[in-house]
């Protein structure tokens, strides 16, 4: 399902943070993506993100697509730091945990004090790693900023201001990128495709 990374492509990441910029695409082995690992048994923020994954619509087997109103990725580059925030609307959080048979978890989520953004969304999960933006400059649609090149459609047309989607790999327990790729091959993890700006 997932292609192995080409040694000629740029690779950045941190297994302890569980975020990478690497090639683990669904179809194009030469395309670099932002990849976030989420532990289904992790802390409250990760488990909340997993609840929101239930809004995903399955495309290919094991690959789920989320609508912008359900979950979105905000990507920011400041110097050599890449920050990804998974965001949603407060009502989506309320809906996602409403039917959970875990009153304690609902109380924890209510007390998380999630960062609110100007557009009314809240930050569910935040990850940050060090990168070299210059090494990624030829990757169209990967990073925002002054040197940003729009992502291209399969026909080669610019796709507007949006970036490439962020790929989220969900799994049970903490895992390295290598372990996540192996879990995908064994169908012990799934891929969630989240739009980004």
Buried (B, 14 or more C-beta within 10 A) or exposed (E): BBBEBEEEBBBBBEBEEBBBBBBBBBEEEEBBBBBBBBBBEBEEBBBBBBBBBEBBEEEEEBBBBBEBEBBBBBBEBEEEEBBBBBBBBEEBBEBBBEEBEEEEBBEBBEEBEBEEEEEEBBBBBBBBBEBEBEBBBEBBBBBBEEEBEBBEEEEEEEEEEBBBBBBBBBBEEEBBBEBBBBBBEEEBBBBBBBBBE
